Amino acid sequence: MENDISFAEILLRRGTDLLQGDEDGDDESETIVDYLARLLATVALTDGPLVVQTEAGGDPTIFEEAARVAMGSLADKATVLAATRQVERAVVFEFDGVGRLSGSRVITAVLRPEDRNDLLEAYVAVGRLRNATLEMTVAPAIVRLDAGALGQTLELLGSAASLSANAIGAAMAHASGTHALEGHDVSEVPAAMVDLCWHGFCLASVRSRAVAGYGTSGKVTIH
């Protein structure tokens, strides 16, 4: 994989081309990749701002901290996620895949579907170059997190939150949901893709706490 290739940028360009070709009226052959590309391009062009944060952008701090959160205790992870607040309409994170996704670039887009900075939806795409040909796969579902509701539940649980993994799991399940895109079923979504959505929420949470130190640096591209 060539590190200078940004699959997030390629996805955005694809979405822009799709929007410009809307007058043709041919939507029947649109793929899931096209759906996400069009969604991100629409946000970038109309709702904005859309921020692209890349692990290879020169400062991996956000990604390193998010990895620590993801690998930490469930209670700590839930506490961090409950504090997530995203000012921007959308933030796209791009990073190197690991394990079975080694050699791929992962794109996790975290969007606010409503005018609430604590209600978020995550989409995932995986890009790979094979024989100089770009391949991209998008999960046929989204994961929604109501960080505000998660925080309220954790408050109600009190000290039990740090003592019971079952209680934490129930709180996270209550505050989230996986929803299939039109024409698909949740059962079609690999668990690894859902995990990447949750990792996107970890990235968004870490970034929301550090955004003052990153927002105007050269590591973030705003469209």
C-alpha positions in Angstrom: 0.0 0.0 0.0 1.3 3.4 -0.9 0.9 5.7 2.0 0.5 8.8 -0.2 -2.9 7.6 -1.5 -5.8 8.9 0.4 -8.8 6.6 0.0 -11.0 9.2 1.8 -10.1 11.7 -0.9 -10.9 9.2 -3.6 -14.2 8.4 -2.0 -15.1 12.1 -1.9 -14.1 12.7 -5.5 -16.3 9.7 -6.5 -19.2 11.2 -4.6 -18.7 14.6 -6.3 -18.7 12.9 -9.7 -22.0 11.1 -8.8 -23.6 14.4 -7.7 -22.6 16.1 -10.9 -24.1 13.2 -12.9 -27.4 13.3 -11.1 -29.2 14.8 -14.1 -28.7 11.4 -15.9 -31.2 9.9 -13.4 -29.6 6.5 -13.3 -29.6 5.5 -9.7 -30.6 1.8 -10.1 -27.0 0.6 -10.4 -25.7 2.6 -7.4 -23.6 0.5 -5.1 -23.2 0.8 -1.3 -19.8 2.5 -2.0 -21.6 5.0 -4.2 -24.1 5.6 -1.4 -21.5 6.6 1.1 -19.5 8.5 -1.5 -22.6 10.5 -2.4 -23.5 11.1 1.3 -20.0 12.5 2.1 -19.9 14.6 -1.0 -23.3 16.1 -0.2 -22.2 17.0 3.3 -19.0 18.5 2.0 -20.8 20.6 -0.6 -23.9 21.6 1.2 -23.9 21.0 5.0 -20.2 21.2 5.8 -17.8 21.4 7.2 -16.5 17.9 6.6 -13.1 17.1 8.2 -10.7 14.4 7.0 -8.3 13.2 9.6 -5.6 10.8 8.4 -3.3 8.7 10.5 -0.5 9.4 8.0 -1.1 13.1 8.2 1.9 13.7 10.5 0.5 13.5 14.0 -0.8 10.0 15.0 -1.8 11.2 18.6 -5.5 10.8 18.1 -5.2 7.4 16.6 -2.8 6.1 19.3 -5.1 7.4 22.1 -8.2 5.9 20.4 -6.4 2.6 20.1 -5.6 2.7 23.9 -9.3 3.4 24.6 -10.5 0.6 22.4 -8.2 -1.9 24.0 -8.9 -0.7 27.6 -11.6 -1.8 30.0 -15.2 -1.7 28.9 -16.0 0.7 31.7 -13.3 3.2 30.7 -14.4 2.9 27.0 -18.0 3.6 27.9 -17.0 6.6 29.9 -15.0 8.1 27.1 -17.7 7.4 24.5 -20.4 9.0 26.7 -18.4 12.2 26.6 -18.3 12.3 22.8 -19.4 15.6 21.3 -18.8 16.4 17.6 -19.1 20.0 16.5 -18.7 19.4 12.8 -21.4 17.8 10.6 -19.0 15.0 9.7 -15.4 13.8 10.4 -13.7 11.1 8.3 -10.9 9.1 9.8 -8.5 7.2 7.6 -6.0 4.7 9.0 -4.1 1.5 8.3 -6.0 -1.7 8.8 -4.5 -4.4 11.1 -5.0 -8.2 11.4 -7.0 -9.5 8.5 -7.2 -6.0 7.1 -3.5 -5.5 6.9 -2.5 -3.9 3.6 -5.8 -2.0 3.5 -6.8 1.5 4.4 -9.9 1.9 6.7 -12.2 4.9 6.4 -14.6 5.5 9.2 -17.0 8.4 8.7 -18.7 9.8 11.8 -21.7 12.0 11.0 -24.3 13.9 13.0 -27.7 12.9 11.5 -29.4 15.6 13.6 -28.6 19.0 15.1 -27.2 17.3 18.2 -23.5 17.1 18.9 -23.9 13.9 21.0 -25.9 11.8 18.5 -23.6 10.2 15.9 -23.7 7.6 13.1 -20.7 5.7 11.9 -20.1 4.3 8.4 -17.1 2.2 7.4 -15.3 1.6 4.1 -12.2 -0.5 3.4 -9.9 0.4 0.5 -7.1 -1.6 -1.1 -4.9 -1.5 -4.2 -4.6 -4.8 -6.0 -2.6 -4.9 -9.2 -2.8 -1.1 -9.5 -6.7 -1.4 -9.3 -8.6 0.4 -6.6 -11.0 -1.8 -4.6 -13.3 -0.5 -2.0 -15.9 -2.2 0.2 -18.5 -0.5 2.4 -20.4 -2.1 5.2 -24.2 -2.3 4.3 -25.1 -0.9 7.6 -24.5 2.0 10.0 -24.1 2.1 13.8 -25.7 4.9 15.7 -24.5 6.1 19.1 -26.5 8.3 21.4 -23.6 9.5 23.6 -25.9 11.7 25.7 -28.2 8.7 26.6 -25.1 6.6 27.4 -23.9 9.2 29.8 -27.3 9.4 31.5 -27.4 5.6 31.9 -23.9 5.5 33.4 -24.9 8.2 35.9 -27.9 6.1 37.0 -25.7 3.0 37.3 -23.2 4.9 39.5 -20.5 2.7 41.1 -22.1 -0.4 39.5 -20.9 0.8 36.2 -17.3 0.1 37.1 -18.1 -3.3 38.8 -20.3 -5.0 36.2 -19.3 -5.6 32.6 -22.8 -6.8 32.0 -24.2 -3.5 33.2 -21.8 -1.6 31.0 -22.6 -3.8 28.0 -26.4 -3.2 28.5 -25.9 0.5 28.8 -23.9 0.6 25.5 -26.5 -1.6 23.8 -29.3 0.7 25.1 -27.6 3.8 23.7 -26.8 2.3 20.3 -28.1 0.4 17.4 -27.0 -1.2 14.1 -29.2 -0.4 11.1 -29.0 -2.0 7.7 -29.0 0.2 4.6 -31.9 -0.1 2.2 -32.0 -3.4 0.5 -29.7 -5.2 3.0 -30.0 -7.0 6.3 -28.0 -6.5 9.5 -27.1 -10.2 9.4 -25.0 -9.4 6.4 -22.7 -7.1 8.3 -19.4 -8.7 9.5 -18.7 -8.2 13.2 -15.4 -6.7 12.3 -17.1 -3.9 10.4 -19.3 -3.1 13.4 -16.2 -3.1 15.6 -14.6 -0.5 13.2 -17.7 1.7 13.6 -17.2 1.6 17.3 -13.5 2.4 16.8 -14.7 5.4 14.8 -16.7 6.6 17.8 -13.5 6.2 20.0 -11.6 8.3 17.4 -14.4 10.9 17.4 -14.4 11.0 21.2 -10.7 11.4 21.5 -10.7 14.1 18.8 -13.5 16.0 20.5 -11.4 16.4 23.6 -8.3 17.5 21.6 -10.0 19.4 18.8 -8.7 22.7 20.0 -5.1 21.5 19.4 -5.8 20.1 16.0 -8.5 22.1 14.3 -6.2 24.6 12.4 -3.1 22.4 12.0 -1.9 21.0 8.7 -2.9 17.5 9.7 -6.6 18.1 9.1 -8.2 18.6 5.7 -11.5 20.5 5.7 -13.7 20.3 2.6 
